[in-house]
C-alpha cells in the first residue's frame, strides 16, 4: 500500500468553506470531499489526496466556494514545499 499524502487548510475568512477544488491547468477541476459543515471559519482541517495523484506534480491551482456561494480566485500552490494552506 502506498503512502497517502495530506495537507492542511486553514479557513481564515468570515464564512465556512463548502467546497474545495483543485486543478493542474486552471481549466479542468476536481473537488475534495468535505464534511457536511465544510471548513468552518477559523478552523483547520487535514485533507488527503486521492491515491491516483501520488505521481502528480507538486503545483496545483486551488479554489474555494463559500457558504454564500461566492468563490475565491484560483491560486497556484506548491503542496510539496508547503503542505499547509491558508484561505483568507
PDB file of N, CA, C and O in Angstrom, chain B, residues numbered from 101:
ATOM      1  N   UNK B 101       0.851  -1.179   0.000  1.00  0.00           N
ATOM      2  CA  UNK B 101       0.000   0.000   0.000  1.00  0.00           C
ATOM      3  C   UNK B 101       0.890   1.234   0.000  1.00  0.00           C
ATOM      4  O   UNK B 101       1.862   1.297   0.752  1.00  0.00           O
ATOM      5  N   UNK B 102       0.571   2.199  -0.824  1.00  0.00           N
ATOM      6  CA  UNK B 102       1.403   3.400  -0.925  1.00  0.00           C
ATOM      7  C   UNK B 102       0.985   4.435   0.111  1.00  0.00           C
ATOM      8  O   UNK B 102      -0.080   4.347   0.722  1.00  0.00           O
ATOM      9  N   UNK B 103       1.856   5.408   0.283  1.00  0.00           N
ATOM     10  CA  UNK B 103       1.569   6.485   1.221  1.00  0.00           C
ATOM     11  C   UNK B 103       0.422   7.341   0.716  1.00  0.00           C
ATOM     12  O   UNK B 103       0.245   7.530  -0.487  1.00  0.00           O
ATOM     13  N   UNK B 104      -0.353   7.854   1.664  1.00  0.00           N
ATOM     14  CA  UNK B 104      -1.404   8.797   1.312  1.00  0.00           C
ATOM     15  C   UNK B 104      -0.904  10.175   1.734  1.00  0.00           C
ATOM     16  O   UNK B 104      -0.556  10.397   2.894  1.00  0.00           O
ATOM     17  N   UNK B 105      -0.875  11.092   0.774  1.00  0.00           N
ATOM     18  CA  UNK B 105      -0.369  12.427   1.039  1.00  0.00           C
ATOM     19  C   UNK B 105      -1.499  13.312   1.549  1.00  0.00           C
ATOM     20  O   UNK B 105      -2.631  13.231   1.073  1.00  0.00           O
ATOM     21  N   UNK B 106      -1.176  14.156   2.523  1.00  0.00           N
ATOM     22  CA  UNK B 106      -2.170  15.044   3.112  1.00  0.00           C
ATOM     23  C   UNK B 106      -1.655  16.477   3.124  1.00  0.00           C
ATOM     24  O   UNK B 106      -0.464  16.731   2.945  1.00  0.00           O
ATOM     25  N   UNK B 107      -2.580  17.404   3.338  1.00  0.00           N
ATOM     26  CA  UNK B 107      -2.240  18.805   3.541  1.00  0.00           C
ATOM     27  C   UNK B 107      -3.297  19.396   4.453  1.00  0.00           C
ATOM     28  O   UNK B 107      -4.368  18.816   4.630  1.00  0.00           O
ATOM     29  N   UNK B 108      -2.996  20.550   5.032  1.00  0.00           N
ATOM     30  CA  UNK B 108      -3.975  21.206   5.894  1.00  0.00           C
ATOM     31  C   UNK B 108      -4.497  22.459   5.219  1.00  0.00           C
ATOM     32  O   UNK B 108      -3.794  23.112   4.447  1.00  0.00           O
ATOM     33  N   UNK B 109      -5.742  22.781   5.524  1.00  0.00           N
ATOM     34  CA  UNK B 109      -6.363  24.012   5.047  1.00  0.00           C
ATOM     35  C   UNK B 109      -6.898  24.756   6.263  1.00  0.00           C
ATOM     36  O   UNK B 109      -7.682  24.215   7.042  1.00  0.00           O
ATOM     37  N   UNK B 110      -6.466  26.000   6.415  1.00  0.00           N
ATOM     38  CA  UNK B 110      -6.986  26.867   7.462  1.00  0.00           C
ATOM     39  C   UNK B 110      -7.915  27.882   6.814  1.00  0.00           C
ATOM     40  O   UNK B 110      -7.542  28.561   5.857  1.00  0.00           O
ATOM     41  N   UNK B 111      -9.120  27.977   7.341  1.00  0.00           N
ATOM     42  CA  UNK B 111     -10.097  28.928   6.826  1.00  0.00           C
ATOM     43  C   UNK B 111      -9.996  30.207   7.652  1.00  0.00           C
ATOM     44  O   UNK B 111     -10.493  30.274   8.776  1.00  0.00           O
ATOM     45  N   UNK B 112      -9.347  31.216   7.082  1.00  0.00           N
ATOM     46  CA  UNK B 112      -9.149  32.493   7.760  1.00  0.00           C
ATOM     47  C   UNK B 112     -10.116  33.546   7.209  1.00  0.00           C
ATOM     48  O   UNK B 112      -9.771  34.723   7.101  1.00  0.00           O
ATOM     49  N   UNK B 113     -11.343  33.104   6.859  1.00  0.00           N
ATOM     50  CA  UNK B 113     -12.366  34.013   6.355  1.00  0.00           C
ATOM     51  C   UNK B 113     -13.517  34.055   7.364  1.00  0.00           C
ATOM     52  O   UNK B 113     -13.497  33.358   8.378  1.00  0.00           O
ATOM     53  N   UNK B 114     -14.502  34.875   7.070  1.00  0.00           N
ATOM     54  CA  UNK B 114     -15.676  35.002   7.937  1.00  0.00           C
ATOM     55  C   UNK B 114     -16.746  33.955   7.639  1.00  0.00           C
ATOM     56  O   UNK B 114     -17.710  33.827   8.393  1.00  0.00           O
ATOM     57  N   UNK B 115     -16.585  33.201   6.541  1.00  0.00           N
ATOM     58  CA  UNK B 115     -17.594  32.230   6.116  1.00  0.00           C
ATOM     59  C   UNK B 115     -17.015  30.829   6.060  1.00  0.00           C
ATOM     60  O   UNK B 115     -15.807  30.650   5.906  1.00  0.00           O
ATOM     61  N   UNK B 116     -17.881  29.840   6.186  1.00  0.00           N
ATOM     62  CA  UNK B 116     -17.460  28.451   6.024  1.00  0.00           C
ATOM     63  C   UNK B 116     -17.116  28.188   4.559  1.00  0.00           C
ATOM     64  O   UNK B 116     -17.744  28.737   3.653  1.00  0.00           O
ATOM     65  N   UNK B 117     -16.123  27.352   4.345  1.00  0.00           N
ATOM     66  CA  UNK B 117     -15.799  26.864   3.004  1.00  0.00           C
ATOM     67  C   UNK B 117     -16.639  25.612   2.797  1.00  0.00           C
ATOM     68  O   UNK B 117     -16.549  24.663   3.576  1.00  0.00           O
ATOM     69  N   UNK B 118     -17.452  25.611   1.753  1.00  0.00           N
ATOM     70  CA  UNK B 118     -18.337  24.471   1.498  1.00  0.00           C
ATOM     71  C   UNK B 118     -17.801  23.527   0.429  1.00  0.00           C
ATOM     72  O   UNK B 118     -18.182  22.357   0.382  1.00  0.00           O
ATOM     73  N   UNK B 119     -16.918  24.032  -0.429  1.00  0.00           N
ATOM     74  CA  UNK B 119     -16.315  23.215  -1.478  1.00  0.00           C
ATOM     75  C   UNK B 119     -14.867  23.645  -1.663  1.00  0.00           C
ATOM     76  O   UNK B 119     -14.538  24.823  -1.527  1.00  0.00           O
ATOM     77  N   UNK B 120     -14.009  22.684  -1.972  1.00  0.00           N
ATOM     78  CA  UNK B 120     -12.607  22.952  -2.257  1.00  0.00           C
ATOM     79  C   UNK B 120     -12.261  22.236  -3.550  1.00  0.00           C
ATOM     80  O   UNK B 120     -12.471  21.030  -3.676  1.00  0.00           O
ATOM     81  N   UNK B 121     -11.725  22.989  -4.519  1.00  0.00           N
ATOM     82  CA  UNK B 121     -11.450  22.470  -5.858  1.00  0.00           C
ATOM     83  C   UNK B 121      -9.975  22.597  -6.193  1.00  0.00           C
ATOM     84  O   UNK B 121      -9.326  23.553  -5.767  1.00  0.00           O
ATOM     85  N   UNK B 122      -9.432  21.644  -6.955  1.00  0.00           N
ATOM     86  CA  UNK B 122      -8.047  21.699  -7.415  1.00  0.00           C
ATOM     87  C   UNK B 122      -7.982  21.399  -8.906  1.00  0.00           C
ATOM     88  O   UNK B 122      -8.844  20.719  -9.463  1.00  0.00           O
ATOM     89  N   UNK B 123      -6.925  21.930  -9.542  1.00  0.00           N
ATOM     90  CA  UNK B 123      -6.733  21.744 -10.973  1.00  0.00           C
ATOM     91  C   UNK B 123      -5.252  21.826 -11.287  1.00  0.00           C
ATOM     92  O   UNK B 123      -4.531  22.622 -10.686  1.00  0.00           O
ATOM     93  N   UNK B 124      -4.795  21.014 -12.220  1.00  0.00           N
ATOM     94  CA  UNK B 124      -3.415  21.115 -12.687  1.00  0.00           C
ATOM     95  C   UNK B 124      -3.235  22.252 -13.680  1.00  0.00           C
ATOM     96  O   UNK B 124      -2.151  22.827 -13.778  1.00  0.00           O
ATOM     97  N   UNK B 125      -4.301  22.580 -14.425  1.00  0.00           N
ATOM     98  CA  UNK B 125      -4.162  23.535 -15.528  1.00  0.00           C
ATOM     99  C   UNK B 125      -5.078  24.759 -15.422  1.00  0.00           C
ATOM    100  O   UNK B 125      -5.129  25.565 -16.351  1.00  0.00           O
ATOM    101  N   UNK B 126      -5.798  24.909 -14.311  1.00  0.00           N
ATOM    102  CA  UNK B 126      -6.732  26.019 -14.094  1.00  0.00           C
ATOM    103  C   UNK B 126      -7.920  25.949 -15.044  1.00  0.00           C
ATOM    104  O   UNK B 126      -8.601  26.950 -15.267  1.00  0.00           O
ATOM    105  N   UNK B 127      -8.172  24.750 -15.614  1.00  0.00           N
ATOM    106  CA  UNK B 127      -9.311  24.564 -16.515  1.00  0.00           C
ATOM    107  C   UNK B 127     -10.172  23.361 -16.121  1.00  0.00           C
ATOM    108  O   UNK B 127     -11.392  23.482 -16.009  1.00  0.00           O
ATOM    109  N   UNK B 128      -9.544  22.211 -15.914  1.00  0.00           N
ATOM    110  CA  UNK B 128     -10.264  21.000 -15.517  1.00  0.00           C
ATOM    111  C   UNK B 128     -10.122  20.836 -14.006  1.00  0.00           C
ATOM    112  O   UNK B 128      -9.014  20.691 -13.489  1.00  0.00           O
ATOM    113  N   UNK B 129     -11.262  20.859 -13.301  1.00  0.00           N
ATOM    114  CA  UNK B 129     -11.257  20.902 -11.847  1.00  0.00           C
ATOM    115  C   UNK B 129     -11.814  19.617 -11.233  1.00  0.00           C
ATOM    116  O   UNK B 129     -12.700  18.976 -11.799  1.00  0.00           O
ATOM    117  N   UNK B 130     -11.279  19.255 -10.072  1.00  0.00           N
ATOM    118  CA  UNK B 130     -11.780  18.127  -9.279  1.00  0.00           C
ATOM    119  C   UNK B 130     -12.001  18.636  -7.859  1.00  0.00           C
ATOM    120  O   UNK B 130     -11.284  19.518  -7.386  1.00  0.00           O
ATOM    121  N   UNK B 131     -12.995  18.075  -7.190  1.00  0.00           N
ATOM    122  CA  UNK B 131     -13.302  18.557  -5.844  1.00  0.00           C
ATOM    123  C   UNK B 131     -12.850  17.562  -4.785  1.00  0.00           C
ATOM    124  O   UNK B 131     -12.763  16.359  -5.031  1.00  0.00           O
ATOM    125  N   UNK B 132     -12.567  18.092  -3.607  1.00  0.00           N
ATOM    126  CA  UNK B 132     -12.314  17.266  -2.432  1.00  0.00           C
ATOM    127  C   UNK B 132     -13.636  17.065  -1.708  1.00  0.00           C
ATOM    128  O   UNK B 132     -14.500  17.942  -1.726  1.00  0.00           O
ATOM    129  N   UNK B 133     -13.792  15.929  -1.080  1.00  0.00           N
ATOM    130  CA  UNK B 133     -14.974  15.675  -0.270  1.00  0.00           C
ATOM    131  C   UNK B 133     -14.748  16.276   1.111  1.00  0.00           C
ATOM    132  O   UNK B 133     -13.818  15.898   1.824  1.00  0.00           O
ATOM    133  N   UNK B 134     -15.615  17.221   1.477  1.00  0.00           N
ATOM    134  CA  UNK B 134     -15.547  17.847   2.797  1.00  0.00           C
ATOM    135  C   UNK B 134     -16.692  17.327   3.660  1.00  0.00           C
ATOM    136  O   UNK B 134     -17.649  16.749   3.144  1.00  0.00           O
ATOM    137  N   UNK B 135     -16.596  17.529   4.957  1.00  0.00           N
ATOM    138  CA  UNK B 135     -17.693  17.145   5.846  1.00  0.00           C
ATOM    139  C   UNK B 135     -18.920  18.000   5.551  1.00  0.00           C
ATOM    140  O   UNK B 135     -18.828  18.982   4.814  1.00  0.00           O
ATOM    141  N   UNK B 136     -20.052  17.638   6.113  1.00  0.00           N
ATOM    142  CA  UNK B 136     -21.285  18.399   5.891  1.00  0.00           C
ATOM    143  C   UNK B 136     -21.147  19.854   6.298  1.00  0.00           C
ATOM    144  O   UNK B 136     -21.787  20.724   5.706  1.00  0.00           O
ATOM    145  N   UNK B 137     -20.314  20.136   7.312  1.00  0.00           N
ATOM    146  CA  UNK B 137     -20.118  21.520   7.758  1.00  0.00           C
ATOM    147  C   UNK B 137     -19.013  22.220   6.981  1.00  0.00           C
ATOM    148  O   UNK B 137     -18.732  23.392   7.232  1.00  0.00           O
ATOM    149  N   UNK B 138     -18.381  21.523   6.043  1.00  0.00           N
ATOM    150  CA  UNK B 138     -17.292  22.124   5.271  1.00  0.00           C
ATOM    151  C   UNK B 138     -16.109  22.414   6.171  1.00  0.00           C
ATOM    152  O   UNK B 138     -15.753  21.613   7.036  1.00  0.00           O
ATOM    153  N   UNK B 139     -15.501  23.577   5.953  1.00  0.00           N
ATOM    154  CA  UNK B 139     -14.403  24.032   6.814  1.00  0.00           C
ATOM    155  C   UNK B 139     -14.896  25.320   7.471  1.00  0.00           C
ATOM    156  O   UNK B 139     -14.876  26.380   6.845  1.00  0.00           O
ATOM    157  N   UNK B 140     -15.336  25.238   8.724  1.00  0.00           N
ATOM    158  CA  UNK B 140     -15.873  26.425   9.390  1.00  0.00           C
ATOM    159  C   UNK B 140     -14.842  27.547   9.503  1.00  0.00           C
ATOM    160  O   UNK B 140     -13.635  27.303   9.507  1.00  0.00           O
ATOM    161  N   UNK B 141     -15.331  28.760   9.594  1.00  0.00           N
ATOM    162  CA  UNK B 141     -14.477  29.932   9.773  1.00  0.00           C
ATOM    163  C   UNK B 141     -13.569  29.726  10.983  1.00  0.00           C
ATOM    164  O   UNK B 141     -14.024  29.334  12.058  1.00  0.00           O
ATOM    165  N   UNK B 142     -12.277  29.996  10.788  1.00  0.00           N
ATOM    166  CA  UNK B 142     -11.309  29.874  11.876  1.00  0.00           C
ATOM    167  C   UNK B 142     -10.792  28.482  12.140  1.00  0.00           C
ATOM    168  O   UNK B 142      -9.942  28.305  13.013  1.00  0.00           O
ATOM    169  N   UNK B 143     -11.271  27.491  11.423  1.00  0.00           N
ATOM    170  CA  UNK B 143     -10.878  26.101  11.651  1.00  0.00           C
ATOM    171  C   UNK B 143      -9.801  25.650  10.669  1.00  0.00           C
ATOM    172  O   UNK B 143      -9.648  26.211   9.584  1.00  0.00           O
ATOM    173  N   UNK B 144      -9.061  24.625  11.078  1.00  0.00           N
ATOM    174  CA  UNK B 144      -8.067  23.979  10.224  1.00  0.00           C
ATOM    175  C   UNK B 144      -8.432  22.510  10.103  1.00  0.00           C
ATOM    176  O   UNK B 144      -8.736  21.856  11.101  1.00  0.00           O
ATOM    177  N   UNK B 145      -8.404  21.989   8.882  1.00  0.00           N
ATOM    178  CA  UNK B 145      -8.693  20.575   8.653  1.00  0.00           C
ATOM    179  C   UNK B 145      -7.549  19.949   7.852  1.00  0.00           C
ATOM    180  O   UNK B 145      -6.827  20.638   7.131  1.00  0.00           O
ATOM    181  N   UNK B 146      -7.403  18.645   7.993  1.00  0.00           N
ATOM    182  CA  UNK B 146      -6.437  17.882   7.209  1.00  0.00           C
ATOM    183  C   UNK B 146      -7.192  17.172   6.099  1.00  0.00           C
ATOM    184  O   UNK B 146      -8.209  16.518   6.333  1.00  0.00           O
ATOM    185  N   UNK B 147      -6.675  17.314   4.889  1.00  0.00           N
ATOM    186  CA  UNK B 147      -7.309  16.717   3.712  1.00  0.00           C
ATOM    187  C   UNK B 147      -6.319  15.767   3.051  1.00  0.00           C
ATOM    188  O   UNK B 147      -5.132  16.073   2.939  1.00  0.00           O
ATOM    189  N   UNK B 148      -6.813  14.620   2.618  1.00  0.00           N
ATOM    190  CA  UNK B 148      -5.970  13.615   1.960  1.00  0.00           C
ATOM    191  C   UNK B 148      -6.171  13.663   0.456  1.00  0.00           C
ATOM    192  O   UNK B 148      -7.293  13.769  -0.039  1.00  0.00           O
ATOM    193  N   UNK B 149      -5.069  13.583  -0.250  1.00  0.00           N
ATOM    194  CA  UNK B 149      -5.120  13.467  -1.707  1.00  0.00           C
ATOM    195  C   UNK B 149      -5.562  12.067  -2.080  1.00  0.00           C
ATOM    196  O   UNK B 149      -5.275  11.108  -1.363  1.00  0.00           O
ATOM    197  N   UNK B 150      -6.253  11.943  -3.191  1.00  0.00           N
ATOM    198  CA  UNK B 150      -6.581  10.627  -3.727  1.00  0.00           C
ATOM    199  C   UNK B 150      -5.288   9.937  -4.137  1.00  0.00           C
ATOM    200  O   UNK B 150      -4.352  10.584  -4.607  1.00  0.00           O
ATOM    201  N   UNK B 151      -5.242   8.643  -3.959  1.00  0.00           N
ATOM    202  CA  UNK B 151      -4.021   7.888  -4.237  1.00  0.00           C
ATOM    203  C   UNK B 151      -3.550   8.030  -5.685  1.00  0.00           C
ATOM    204  O   UNK B 151      -2.349   7.965  -5.947  1.00  0.00           O
ATOM    205  N   UNK B 152      -4.474   8.222  -6.626  1.00  0.00           N
ATOM    206  CA  UNK B 152      -4.081   8.345  -8.032  1.00  0.00           C
ATOM    207  C   UNK B 152      -3.262   9.612  -8.301  1.00  0.00           C
ATOM    208  O   UNK B 152      -2.656   9.730  -9.366  1.00  0.00           O
ATOM    209  N   UNK B 153      -3.232  10.554  -7.365  1.00  0.00           N
ATOM    210  CA  UNK B 153      -2.452  11.784  -7.553  1.00  0.00           C
ATOM    211  C   UNK B 153      -1.016  11.660  -7.057  1.00  0.00           C
ATOM    212  O   UNK B 153      -0.251  12.619  -7.155  1.00  0.00           O
ATOM    213  N   UNK B 154      -0.632  10.499  -6.526  1.00  0.00           N
ATOM    214  CA  UNK B 154       0.700  10.341  -5.926  1.00  0.00           C
ATOM    215  C   UNK B 154       1.845  10.693  -6.869  1.00  0.00           C
ATOM    216  O   UNK B 154       2.881  11.176  -6.412  1.00  0.00           O
ATOM    217  N   UNK B 155       1.690  10.469  -8.153  1.00  0.00           N
ATOM    218  CA  UNK B 155       2.758  10.759  -9.106  1.00  0.00           C
ATOM    219  C   UNK B 155       2.532  12.076  -9.843  1.00  0.00           C
ATOM    220  O   UNK B 155       3.164  12.332 -10.868  1.00  0.00           O
ATOM    221  N   UNK B 156       1.646  12.897  -9.333  1.00  0.00           N
ATOM    222  CA  UNK B 156       1.331  14.182  -9.961  1.00  0.00           C
ATOM    223  C   UNK B 156       2.362  15.239  -9.588  1.00  0.00           C
ATOM    224  O   UNK B 156       3.111  15.070  -8.625  1.00  0.00           O
ATOM    225  N   UNK B 157       2.401  16.321 -10.345  1.00  0.00           N
ATOM    226  CA  UNK B 157       3.288  17.435  -9.996  1.00  0.00           C
ATOM    227  C   UNK B 157       2.902  18.033  -8.642  1.00  0.00           C
ATOM    228  O   UNK B 157       1.815  17.776  -8.123  1.00  0.00           O
ATOM    229  N   UNK B 158       3.804  18.827  -8.084  1.00  0.00           N
ATOM    230  CA  UNK B 158       3.562  19.456  -6.781  1.00  0.00           C
ATOM    231  C   UNK B 158       2.639  20.670  -6.874  1.00  0.00           C
ATOM    232  O   UNK B 158       1.917  20.976  -5.925  1.00  0.00           O
ATOM    233  N   UNK B 159       2.662  21.348  -7.998  1.00  0.00           N
ATOM    234  CA  UNK B 159       1.904  22.591  -8.121  1.00  0.00           C
ATOM    235  C   UNK B 159       0.505  22.346  -8.664  1.00  0.00           C
ATOM    236  O   UNK B 159       0.328  21.737  -9.720  1.00  0.00           O
ATOM    237  N   UNK B 160      -0.485  22.831  -7.923  1.00  0.00           N
ATOM    238  CA  UNK B 160      -1.890  22.719  -8.284  1.00  0.00           C
ATOM    239  C   UNK B 160      -2.551  24.067  -8.070  1.00  0.00           C
ATOM    240  O   UNK B 160      -2.176  24.823  -7.173  1.00  0.00           O
ATOM    241  N   UNK B 161      -3.536  24.359  -8.902  1.00  0.00           N
ATOM    242  CA  UNK B 161      -4.401  25.511  -8.650  1.00  0.00           C
ATOM    243  C   UNK B 161      -5.441  25.080  -7.623  1.00  0.00           C
ATOM    244  O   UNK B 161      -5.886  23.933  -7.624  1.00  0.00           O
ATOM    245  N   UNK B 162      -5.819  25.995  -6.759  1.00  0.00           N
ATOM    246  CA  UNK B 162      -6.829  25.687  -5.750  1.00  0.00           C
ATOM    247  C   UNK B 162      -7.833  26.825  -5.685  1.00  0.00           C
ATOM    248  O   UNK B 162      -7.478  27.992  -5.854  1.00  0.00           O
ATOM    249  N   UNK B 163      -9.077  26.477  -5.442  1.00  0.00           N
ATOM    250  CA  UNK B 163     -10.150  27.464  -5.336  1.00  0.00           C
ATOM    251  C   UNK B 163     -11.152  26.978  -4.303  1.00  0.00           C
ATOM    252  O   UNK B 163     -11.378  25.776  -4.165  1.00  0.00           O
ATOM    253  N   UNK B 164     -11.752  27.914  -3.578  1.00  0.00           N
ATOM    254  CA  UNK B 164     -12.736  27.579  -2.548  1.00  0.00           C
ATOM    255  C   UNK B 164     -14.088  28.188  -2.892  1.00  0.00           C
ATOM    256  O   UNK B 164     -14.169  29.252  -3.506  1.00  0.00           O
ATOM    257  N   UNK B 165     -15.143  27.495  -2.487  1.00  0.00           N
ATOM    258  CA  UNK B 165     -16.502  28.016  -2.578  1.00  0.00           C
ATOM    259  C   UNK B 165     -16.982  28.195  -1.140  1.00  0.00           C
ATOM    260  O   UNK B 165     -16.790  27.323  -0.292  1.00  0.00           O
ATOM    261  N   UNK B 166     -17.611  29.343  -0.884  1.00  0.00           N
ATOM    262  CA  UNK B 166     -18.028  29.682   0.474  1.00  0.00           C
ATOM    263  C   UNK B 166     -19.524  29.482   0.655  1.00  0.00           C
ATOM    264  O   UNK B 166     -20.251  29.254  -0.312  1.00  0.00           O
ATOM    265  N   UNK B 167     -19.985  29.569   1.916  1.00  0.00           N
ATOM    266  CA  UNK B 167     -21.379  29.293   2.230  1.00  0.00           C
ATOM    267  C   UNK B 167     -22.362  30.217   1.517  1.00  0.00           C
ATOM    268  O   UNK B 167     -23.518  29.840   1.325  1.00  0.00           O
ATOM    269  N   UNK B 168     -21.935  31.421   1.117  1.00  0.00           N
ATOM    270  CA  UNK B 168     -22.835  32.304   0.361  1.00  0.00           C
ATOM    271  C   UNK B 168     -22.734  32.056  -1.144  1.00  0.00           C
ATOM    272  O   UNK B 168     -23.284  32.815  -1.942  1.00  0.00           O
ATOM    273  N   UNK B 169     -22.020  30.980  -1.529  1.00  0.00           N
ATOM    274  CA  UNK B 169     -21.814  30.530  -2.906  1.00  0.00           C
ATOM    275  C   UNK B 169     -20.838  31.394  -3.698  1.00  0.00           C
ATOM    276  O   UNK B 169     -20.695  31.207  -4.907  1.00  0.00           O
ATOM    277  N   UNK B 170     -20.166  32.335  -3.039  1.00  0.00           N
ATOM    278  CA  UNK B 170     -19.097  33.072  -3.710  1.00  0.00           C
ATOM    279  C   UNK B 170     -17.883  32.155  -3.823  1.00  0.00           C
ATOM    280  O   UNK B 170     -17.773  31.163  -3.103  1.00  0.00           O
ATOM    281  N   UNK B 171     -16.973  32.497  -4.736  1.00  0.00           N
ATOM    282  CA  UNK B 171     -15.792  31.674  -4.978  1.00  0.00           C
ATOM    283  C   UNK B 171     -14.528  32.506  -4.835  1.00  0.00           C
ATOM    284  O   UNK B 171     -14.505  33.690  -5.174  1.00  0.00           O
ATOM    285  N   UNK B 172     -13.487  31.877  -4.332  1.00  0.00           N
ATOM    286  CA  UNK B 172     -12.190  32.549  -4.314  1.00  0.00           C
ATOM    287  C   UNK B 172     -11.599  32.484  -5.719  1.00  0.00           C
ATOM    288  O   UNK B 172     -11.972  31.622  -6.514  1.00  0.00           O
ATOM    289  N   UNK B 173     -10.697  33.376  -6.016  1.00  0.00           N
ATOM    290  CA  UNK B 173      -9.974  33.268  -7.278  1.00  0.00           C
ATOM    291  C   UNK B 173      -9.017  32.087  -7.159  1.00  0.00           C
ATOM    292  O   UNK B 173      -8.508  31.801  -6.076  1.00  0.00           O
ATOM    293  N   UNK B 174      -8.776  31.409  -8.266  1.00  0.00           N
ATOM    294  CA  UNK B 174      -7.847  30.290  -8.216  1.00  0.00           C
ATOM    295  C   UNK B 174      -6.433  30.819  -7.983  1.00  0.00           C
ATOM    296  O   UNK B 174      -6.063  31.890  -8.464  1.00  0.00           O
ATOM    297  N   UNK B 175      -5.661  30.047  -7.237  1.00  0.00           N
ATOM    298  CA  UNK B 175      -4.277  30.419  -6.942  1.00  0.00           C
ATOM    299  C   UNK B 175      -3.406  29.173  -7.087  1.00  0.00           C
ATOM    300  O   UNK B 175      -3.811  28.077  -6.700  1.00  0.00           O
ATOM    301  N   UNK B 176      -2.218  29.348  -7.642  1.00  0.00           N
ATOM    302  CA  UNK B 176      -1.279  28.241  -7.800  1.00  0.00           C
ATOM    303  C   UNK B 176      -0.560  28.016  -6.476  1.00  0.00           C
ATOM    304  O   UNK B 176      -0.045  28.958  -5.874  1.00  0.00           O
ATOM    305  N   UNK B 177      -0.527  26.775  -6.029  1.00  0.00           N
ATOM    306  CA  UNK B 177       0.030  26.438  -4.726  1.00  0.00           C
ATOM    307  C   UNK B 177       0.932  25.226  -4.866  1.00  0.00           C
ATOM    308  O   UNK B 177       0.564  24.256  -5.529  1.00  0.00           O
ATOM    309  N   UNK B 178       2.117  25.265  -4.248  1.00  0.00           N
ATOM    310  CA  UNK B 178       3.054  24.147  -4.292  1.00  0.00           C
ATOM    311  C   UNK B 178       2.881  23.316  -3.025  1.00  0.00           C
ATOM    312  O   UNK B 178       3.346  23.702  -1.952  1.00  0.00           O
ATOM    313  N   UNK B 179       2.216  22.184  -3.152  1.00  0.00           N
ATOM    314  CA  UNK B 179       1.913  21.341  -1.999  1.00  0.00           C
ATOM    315  C   UNK B 179       3.117  20.560  -1.492  1.00  0.00           C
ATOM    316  O   UNK B 179       3.084  20.068  -0.364  1.00  0.00           O
ATOM    317  N   UNK B 180       4.179  20.428  -2.282  1.00  0.00           N
ATOM    318  CA  UNK B 180       5.380  19.734  -1.818  1.00  0.00           C
ATOM    319  C   UNK B 180       6.214  20.636  -0.909  1.00  0.00           C
ATOM    320  O   UNK B 180       6.768  20.176   0.089  1.00  0.00           O
ATOM    321  N   UNK B 181       6.300  21.912  -1.258  1.00  0.00           N
ATOM    322  CA  UNK B 181       7.105  22.838  -0.470  1.00  0.00           C
ATOM    323  C   UNK B 181       6.426  23.240   0.829  1.00  0.00           C
ATOM    324  O   UNK B 181       7.091  23.407   1.852  1.00  0.00           O
ATOM    325  N   UNK B 182       5.121  23.396   0.798  1.00  0.00           N
ATOM    326  CA  UNK B 182       4.389  23.857   1.985  1.00  0.00           C
ATOM    327  C   UNK B 182       3.012  23.208   2.027  1.00  0.00           C
ATOM    328  O   UNK B 182       2.072  23.705   1.407  1.00  0.00           O
ATOM    329  N   UNK B 183       2.889  22.094   2.757  1.00  0.00           N
ATOM    330  CA  UNK B 183       1.599  21.388   2.777  1.00  0.00           C
ATOM    331  C   UNK B 183       0.584  21.988   3.762  1.00  0.00           C
ATOM    332  O   UNK B 183      -0.271  21.276   4.287  1.00  0.00           O
ATOM    333  N   UNK B 184       0.684  23.297   4.008  1.00  0.00           N
ATOM    334  CA  UNK B 184      -0.276  23.980   4.880  1.00  0.00           C
ATOM    335  C   UNK B 184      -0.771  25.213   4.139  1.00  0.00           C
ATOM    336  O   UNK B 184       0.008  26.118   3.842  1.00  0.00           O
ATOM    337  N   UNK B 185      -2.049  25.247   3.844  1.00  0.00           N
ATOM    338  CA  UNK B 185      -2.658  26.291   3.040  1.00  0.00           C
ATOM    339  C   UNK B 185      -3.595  27.096   3.913  1.00  0.00           C
ATOM    340  O   UNK B 185      -4.370  26.531   4.685  1.00  0.00           O
ATOM    341  N   UNK B 186      -3.531  28.434   3.795  1.00  0.00           N
ATOM    342  CA  UNK B 186      -4.479  29.313   4.486  1.00  0.00           C
ATOM    343  C   UNK B 186      -5.293  30.036   3.440  1.00  0.00           C
ATOM    344  O   UNK B 186      -4.738  30.645   2.526  1.00  0.00           O
ATOM    345  N   UNK B 187      -6.617  29.974   3.568  1.00  0.00           N
ATOM    346  CA  UNK B 187      -7.504  30.680   2.659  1.00  0.00           C
ATOM    347  C   UNK B 187      -8.106  31.843   3.425  1.00  0.00           C
ATOM    348  O   UNK B 187      -8.746  31.668   4.461  1.00  0.00           O
ATOM    349  N   UNK B 188      -7.886  33.025   2.891  1.00  0.00           N
ATOM    350  CA  UNK B 188      -8.452  34.221   3.536  1.00  0.00           C
ATOM    351  C   UNK B 188      -7.465  35.315   3.720  1.00  0.00           C
ATOM    352  O   UNK B 188      -7.808  36.373   4.248  1.00  0.00           O
TER     353      UNK B 188
END
